Amino acid sequence: MSDELARLSEIDRNHYLHPTTSVKEHFNAGPALVFERGQGVYLYDVEGKEYIDGMASLWNVNIGHGRKELAQAALDQMSTLAYSHSFSNFSHRPVIELSEKLASYTPGDLNVFFYASGGSESNDSAIKLIRHYFKMKGQPQRVKILARHRAYHGISIGATSATGIGLYREMAPPLAPGFLHGPAPHCYHCELGMDPASCELACAKQELRKLIEQEGPDTVAAIMAEPIQGAGGVIVPPAGYMKAIRELCDEYGILMFTDEVITGFGRTGRWFGIEHEGVQPDVMTFAKGVTSGYFPFGGVAIRQSLHEELSTISSGTFAHGFTYSGHPTGCAVAIKNLEILDNEKLIENSDKMGEILRKGLLQIEASSPFAANVMSRGLLASIEIVQDKSTRQAFPQEASIANQVFQQCLKRGVIVRPLNIDGTSTIALSPPLVIHESQVDTVVNALAESIEAAVTTSSVSK
Ligand SMILES: Cc1ncc(COP(=O)(O)O)c(C=O)c1O
């Protein structure tokens, strides 16, 4: 380790409380990596070592690192109007222009936007907006949000209450009341113990219905769902699942609320993940890829029909807004990011490279006795690490097998993400949408070798 890296690590260890990190481990060991710059799909640490950012950092750097056009857009906007708010009917050019542009990409008539600084704020905003809508509609009892196990919706109190992963839910109780959870559509580990060939989407059609009926249908405001559950394991639902949710919503007068924080802006090979399902949600949240991580930004899209209805039934102030709602610089960066996604056909590239990635992962699954259950759509993918394929048995937790695979990938210059949820060990992949075929091959080869190496060195592999 260079003197400079040692110096930075020591300061980090003592002065920076890291998000989603073990405080104890970090205080003892300091940072695992200290990055200095990025270019395209690559990140470089302070010692100059190159890594392929196989996760687009936190599933968000869709157009890749080092894009000067976004820096220029921020510079131009900051020099012209660095900040202005949009409380109390104020407005400004970039927020208006972004709203018009976004509406040309969002599914169906999801044409009206509220803005925030990230996914959690956007989800909390959507929850409040939905509850406010029903209150104005004369149904103030309709407050419950029905989410799913393994869902990840963020870390503010509302978003954590909607999240269905124990690690986050248990960190700082109590959570907010009014949130329910049904089964995840995880066919490889079906919570109902059913066979996907014959279940007829029981996780949605039976179990969500049962929950709605038990709670009282007129108390449920929304079903909240990621089109693909990202942090929960990159769970791609079976065909027809989202349509089943739409039908339940229509039957009970519930709003369909999709969280596209990961799946938006090309990640799945379409502009939005829900487009694969041919279903129209009522409310949709987004963040991450809207600015490719160059500026903290997110938002809520609602259907035009809902907006028109709200405009007639609402009274008083919509008393919800962040200082940075519709931040001018965020809007300018988002506009330039959308232009790049579109002009460089990155959605198409996500679809094309996603197919190549999928083939590579399926080859790993076919050749390794420890790799199973490839799930993917576009450049959002996962592969599970199991001890025994015939029983789908995971490695014991103490083997930390997904973390071992992650470490082995790092040695090979590739960043992946280990996900340890409910006793399963999964490796997630979500590279920048600018990735080329040869870079996908490098990721796949590194992963194949890393699984082999992690299992071989694991003391509990046999
Ligand atoms: C599906 C989903 N929703 C919401 C969030 C929360 O977003 P943020 O971390 O920007 O608050 C995330 C973050 O990973 C996410 O994956």
The ligand as a Gaussian input file, in Angstrom:
#p B3LYP/6-31G(d) Opt

LIG

0 1
 C      -35.702000      -0.171000      -6.268000
 C      -35.109000       0.898000      -5.404000
 N      -35.914000       1.824000      -4.877000
 C      -35.434000       2.810000      -4.109000
 C      -34.095000       2.901000      -3.821000
 C      -33.597000       3.985000      -2.932000
 O      -32.912000       4.951000      -3.666000
 P      -31.890000       5.949000      -2.963000
 O      -30.740000       5.129000      -2.479000
 O      -31.522000       6.906000      -4.076000
 O      -32.605000       6.631000      -1.864000
 C      -33.214000       1.974000      -4.361000
 C      -31.769000       2.044000      -4.097000
 O      -31.002000       1.186000      -4.440000
 C      -33.733000       0.928000      -5.154000
 O      -32.949000      -0.028000      -5.640000

